[in-house]
Amino acid sequence: MQAGLVSAGLIWAGVGLGMLAPVAPAAYAAPKPGDRVAVTACPYRGVVATCLMINAADGTVLNISGANPKPRLTSRMIWLRGTVTDKVSMCGQGVVLDRIRWTRLPLRCPN
């Protein structure tokens, strides 16, 4: 009997959370090759140690391994602009960017 009450409570909690969904902003369209993107975030290592990634605000993983010079992995955010490509990378993750320009910002990255 107790388990039934707990699961019923979880169902009602899920229904309550589901009611919030229409208030959430609309999903962003995935960037297409040729699109220019601008991101403010913290770079991090990819699955392969030589790969460099950054997360866009919508959660899209961007492969910035082609940046020259490469941003250092520090505790500071960067502002980055790049062009989306349809290139394949050895990194095996993320949307590959080309024509990358970036600037280090005084903002700290979260731990």
C-alpha positions as CSV (number, residue, x, y, z in Angstrom):
1,M,0.0,0.0,0.0
2,Q,2.8,2.4,0.9
3,A,4.6,1.8,-2.4
4,G,1.4,2.6,-4.3
5,L,1.1,5.9,-2.6
6,V,4.7,6.8,-3.3
7,S,4.4,6.0,-7.0
8,A,1.1,7.9,-7.2
9,G,2.9,10.9,-5.7
10,L,5.7,10.6,-8.2
11,I,3.1,10.5,-11.1
12,W,1.4,13.6,-9.8
13,A,4.8,15.4,-9.4
14,G,5.6,14.4,-13.0
15,V,2.3,15.8,-14.2
16,G,3.0,19.0,-12.3
17,L,6.4,19.4,-13.9
18,G,5.0,18.6,-17.3
19,M,2.6,21.5,-17.0
20,L,5.6,23.8,-16.9
21,A,6.9,22.6,-20.3
22,P,4.8,25.0,-22.4
23,V,6.4,27.9,-20.6
24,A,10.0,26.8,-21.6
25,P,11.5,28.7,-24.6
26,A,11.3,27.0,-28.0
27,A,14.2,24.8,-29.0
28,Y,16.9,26.3,-31.1
29,A,17.5,24.9,-34.6
30,A,20.8,23.1,-35.1
31,P,23.3,25.3,-36.9
32,K,23.8,24.5,-40.6
33,P,27.1,24.6,-42.5
34,G,27.9,28.2,-43.4
35,D,26.2,29.7,-40.4
36,R,28.3,32.0,-38.2
37,V,28.0,31.3,-34.5
38,A,29.1,33.4,-31.5
39,V,29.5,31.7,-28.1
40,T,30.6,32.9,-24.6
41,A,31.7,29.8,-22.6
42,C,34.7,27.9,-21.2
43,P,36.8,25.6,-23.5
44,Y,37.5,22.1,-22.4
45,R,39.3,19.0,-23.7
46,G,37.3,16.6,-25.8
47,V,37.3,12.8,-25.7
48,V,40.6,12.8,-27.5
49,A,43.1,14.9,-25.5
50,T,44.2,17.0,-28.5
51,C,40.6,18.1,-29.2
52,L,39.1,21.3,-27.9
53,M,35.4,21.8,-27.3
54,I,33.0,24.5,-26.1
55,N,29.3,24.4,-25.3
56,A,26.8,26.8,-26.8
57,A,24.0,28.2,-24.7
58,D,21.5,25.7,-26.2
59,G,23.7,22.8,-25.3
60,T,25.2,22.2,-28.7
61,V,28.8,20.9,-28.4
62,L,31.1,22.9,-30.8
63,N,34.5,21.5,-31.9
64,I,37.0,24.4,-31.8
65,S,40.1,22.3,-32.3
66,G,40.9,24.2,-35.5
67,A,41.4,27.5,-33.6
68,N,44.8,29.1,-34.3
69,P,46.0,30.1,-31.8
70,K,44.2,27.7,-29.5
71,P,42.7,29.1,-26.4
72,R,44.4,27.8,-23.2
73,L,42.4,25.8,-20.8
74,T,42.3,28.2,-17.9
75,S,39.6,29.3,-15.5
76,R,38.6,32.2,-17.8
77,M,35.7,32.3,-20.3
78,I,36.2,33.2,-23.9
79,W,34.0,34.9,-26.5
80,L,34.3,32.9,-29.7
81,R,33.0,33.3,-33.3
82,G,33.2,30.7,-36.0
83,T,31.7,29.2,-39.1
84,V,29.8,25.9,-38.9
85,T,31.2,23.3,-41.3
86,D,30.2,19.8,-42.4
87,K,33.8,18.6,-41.9
88,V,34.4,15.3,-40.1
89,S,36.9,15.5,-37.2
90,M,39.0,12.8,-35.5
91,C,37.5,14.1,-32.3
92,G,34.3,12.2,-33.0
93,Q,32.1,14.8,-31.2
94,G,30.7,18.2,-31.7
95,V,29.8,20.5,-34.6
96,V,33.1,21.4,-36.3
97,L,33.8,25.1,-36.6
98,D,36.2,26.9,-39.0
99,R,37.4,30.5,-39.3
100,I,37.5,30.7,-35.5
101,R,38.3,34.0,-33.8
102,W,38.3,34.3,-30.0
103,T,38.9,36.7,-27.1
104,R,39.7,35.9,-23.5
105,L,37.2,37.5,-21.1
106,P,37.7,38.5,-17.4
107,L,34.7,36.2,-16.4
108,R,35.5,33.1,-14.4
109,C,34.5,29.6,-15.4
110,P,32.4,27.7,-13.0
111,N,34.3,24.9,-11.2
